[in-house]
Amino acid sequence: MKIAIVGTGNMGGALARALARVGYRVYVGIRKSREAKIVALENYHENISTHTIEELGELADIFIFCTVPPAITDVCSRIGPLYEKIIVDTMNSVHSHPETHKNTFEALSHIYPSCHVVKAFNTTGFENILHPNFGGISIDTFMAGRDKHSKDVVRKLAKDIGFSECYDFGGVEEVALLEDFAKVWINLALFQGQGRNIAFKLLKRG
């Protein structure tokens, strides 16, 4: 599978690195910048290459959005039309929202109606995307979305990069619940002083 990463911040960089090192071809969209972090990303692995955002539409099967919510409309206009692609929304509308939409999942679903949007990788920090193993225990991640096949693909991506499981929260109606769950991690890590090296693990008795 060929994967496009939209957004070169901490989360985008972590996902690009994690996916490339397990064998996925990763195309990272940039704003024609040669800043140090972009050069470092390109040099990290031979499976990573950088391209203008306008070039991404023709390159990948899966699009992972890691930008800030208010930029969604502009970024999508630069990418152009997408049809029957899997779109992964990693963003949380905690401090900001996309224009005219309550969250990024709703915005992406509206902009790309023929694509299959899955909310995923939004409930932990970027450090845990790169290193999802805590002393020999692999942590869990979570997702929500409408299309079962697309969620199966996202689950495979998550497990390939080291997560123990990617649990399905349900359909579109559960996207808000998944964003609320992200707020739990944010609260514990940043406001309650637990630090960013914490993660969630679902345990079952018997």
C-alpha positions as CSV (number, residue, x, y, z in Angstrom):
1,M,0.0,0.0,0.0
2,K,1.2,3.5,-0.8
3,I,0.5,6.0,1.9
4,A,0.4,9.8,1.8
5,I,1.0,11.8,5.0
6,V,-0.6,15.3,5.0
7,G,1.1,17.4,7.7
8,T,4.7,17.3,8.8
9,G,4.3,18.1,12.5
10,N,5.1,15.7,15.3
11,M,2.3,13.2,14.5
12,G,2.8,13.3,10.7
13,G,6.5,12.8,11.2
14,A,6.0,9.9,13.6
15,L,3.6,8.1,11.4
16,A,5.8,8.5,8.3
17,R,8.8,7.0,10.2
18,A,6.8,4.2,11.8
19,L,5.2,3.1,8.5
20,A,8.3,3.4,6.4
21,R,10.4,1.3,8.7
22,V,8.0,-1.6,8.5
23,G,7.9,-1.5,4.7
24,Y,5.3,0.9,3.5
25,R,6.0,3.4,0.8
26,V,5.3,6.8,2.3
27,Y,4.8,10.1,0.4
28,V,4.9,13.2,2.6
29,G,3.3,16.4,1.5
30,I,5.2,19.6,2.1
31,R,4.8,23.3,1.4
32,K,8.0,23.4,-0.8
33,S,10.1,23.7,2.3
34,R,13.6,22.4,2.9
35,E,13.7,23.1,6.6
36,A,15.8,20.8,8.8
37,K,12.9,18.6,9.9
38,I,11.9,17.9,6.3
39,V,15.5,16.9,5.4
40,A,15.7,14.7,8.5
41,L,12.4,13.0,7.6
42,E,13.6,12.3,4.0
43,N,16.9,11.0,5.2
44,Y,15.3,8.7,7.9
45,H,14.4,5.9,5.5
46,E,14.5,5.1,1.8
47,N,10.7,4.4,1.8
48,I,10.0,8.1,2.6
49,S,9.9,10.8,-0.1
50,T,8.7,14.4,0.0
51,H,6.4,16.0,-2.6
52,T,4.3,19.1,-2.9
53,I,0.8,18.8,-1.5
54,E,-0.6,19.2,-5.0
55,E,1.2,16.0,-6.1
56,L,-0.1,13.7,-3.5
57,G,-3.5,12.9,-5.1
58,E,-1.9,10.8,-7.8
59,L,0.6,8.9,-5.6
60,A,-1.2,7.1,-2.8
61,D,-4.1,4.8,-1.9
62,I,-4.3,5.9,1.7
63,F,-4.2,9.5,3.0
64,I,-3.4,10.2,6.6
65,F,-4.3,13.7,7.7
66,C,-2.2,15.2,10.5
67,T,-2.6,18.9,10.0
68,V,-4.3,21.5,12.3
69,P,-8.1,21.5,12.0
70,P,-8.5,25.1,10.6
71,A,-6.2,24.2,7.7
72,I,-8.3,21.3,6.4
73,T,-10.3,23.2,3.8
74,D,-7.2,24.9,2.3
75,V,-5.1,21.7,2.3
76,C,-7.9,19.6,0.7
77,S,-8.3,22.2,-2.0
78,R,-4.6,21.9,-2.8
79,I,-4.7,18.1,-2.9
80,G,-7.7,18.3,-5.3
81,P,-10.4,15.6,-5.8
82,L,-10.0,12.2,-4.3
83,Y,-12.2,9.2,-5.2
84,E,-12.6,5.9,-3.3
85,K,-9.5,6.4,-1.2
86,I,-9.1,5.5,2.5
87,I,-8.7,8.7,4.6
88,V,-7.4,8.5,8.1
89,D,-8.2,11.4,10.4
90,T,-5.7,11.7,13.3
91,M,-6.8,15.2,14.3
92,N,-8.7,16.4,17.4
93,S,-10.8,19.5,17.4
94,V,-9.9,20.4,21.0
95,H,-8.7,24.0,20.7
96,S,-9.8,24.7,17.1
97,H,-12.2,23.5,14.5
98,P,-12.4,23.4,10.7
99,E,-14.4,26.0,9.0
100,T,-18.2,25.3,9.0
101,H,-17.7,21.8,10.6
102,K,-17.7,20.7,14.2
103,N,-14.7,18.3,13.7
104,T,-12.2,17.2,11.1
105,F,-14.0,13.8,10.5
106,E,-17.1,15.7,9.4
107,A,-15.1,18.1,7.2
108,L,-13.2,15.3,5.4
109,S,-16.4,13.3,4.9
110,H,-18.0,16.3,3.3
111,I,-15.1,17.3,1.1
112,Y,-14.5,13.7,-0.1
113,P,-17.9,12.0,-0.2
114,S,-16.8,9.0,-2.2
115,C,-13.9,8.2,0.2
116,H,-13.9,6.2,3.4
117,V,-12.9,8.2,6.4
118,V,-11.6,6.5,9.5
119,K,-10.8,8.3,12.8
120,A,-7.6,6.7,14.2
121,F,-4.3,7.4,15.9
122,N,-5.7,10.4,17.8
123,T,-5.8,9.0,21.4
124,T,-2.1,9.1,22.2
125,G,1.0,11.2,21.7
126,F,3.3,11.0,18.8
127,E,6.0,9.4,21.0
128,N,3.8,6.3,21.4
129,I,3.3,6.1,17.6
130,L,7.1,5.7,17.2
131,H,7.5,3.5,20.3
132,P,4.2,1.6,21.2
133,N,6.0,-0.9,23.4
134,F,6.2,-0.3,27.1
135,G,8.7,-2.6,28.7
136,G,7.6,-5.6,26.6
137,I,3.9,-4.7,26.6
138,S,2.4,-3.4,23.4
139,I,-0.2,-0.7,23.9
140,D,-3.6,-0.3,22.2
141,T,-5.1,2.2,19.9
142,F,-8.7,2.9,18.7
143,M,-10.7,3.9,15.7
144,A,-14.2,4.7,14.4
145,G,-15.7,5.0,11.0
146,R,-18.4,3.8,8.6
147,D,-16.6,1.3,6.3
148,K,-15.6,-2.1,7.7
149,H,-13.0,-2.8,5.0
150,S,-11.3,0.6,5.6
151,K,-11.2,-0.1,9.3
152,D,-9.7,-3.5,8.7
153,V,-6.9,-1.8,6.7
154,V,-6.3,0.8,9.5
155,R,-6.2,-2.0,12.1
156,K,-3.5,-3.7,10.0
157,L,-1.5,-0.5,9.8
158,A,-1.7,-0.1,13.6
159,K,-0.6,-3.6,14.3
160,D,2.1,-3.5,11.7
161,I,3.8,-0.5,13.4
162,G,3.6,-2.2,16.8
163,F,0.3,-1.7,18.5
164,S,-1.2,-4.7,20.2
165,E,-4.7,-4.0,18.9
166,C,-6.8,-1.2,17.2
167,Y,-10.2,-1.5,18.8
168,D,-13.3,-0.4,16.9
169,F,-15.4,2.2,18.7
170,G,-18.1,1.9,16.1
171,G,-19.5,4.1,13.4
172,V,-19.7,7.8,12.6
173,E,-21.8,8.4,15.7
174,E,-18.9,7.3,17.9
175,V,-16.3,9.8,16.4
176,A,-17.1,12.4,19.1
177,L,-16.6,9.7,21.8
178,L,-13.2,8.9,20.3
179,E,-12.3,12.6,20.4
180,D,-13.5,12.8,24.1
181,F,-11.2,9.8,24.8
182,A,-8.3,11.7,23.3
183,K,-9.1,14.4,25.9
184,V,-8.5,11.9,28.7
185,W,-5.0,11.3,27.5
186,I,-4.4,15.0,27.0
187,N,-5.7,15.7,30.5
188,L,-3.6,13.0,32.2
189,A,-0.4,13.7,30.2
190,L,-0.4,17.5,30.1
191,F,-2.6,18.8,32.9
192,Q,-2.3,16.2,35.6
193,G,1.4,15.9,35.3
194,Q,1.7,12.3,34.2
195,G,3.9,13.2,31.2
196,R,3.6,12.2,27.6
197,N,5.0,8.7,28.1
198,I,1.7,7.2,29.1
199,A,-0.7,5.1,27.0
200,F,-3.9,3.0,27.2
201,K,-4.2,-0.8,27.3
202,L,-7.4,-2.8,27.4
203,L,-7.1,-5.7,29.8
204,K,-9.5,-8.7,29.8
205,R,-10.0,-11.1,32.7
206,G,-10.0,-14.9,32.0
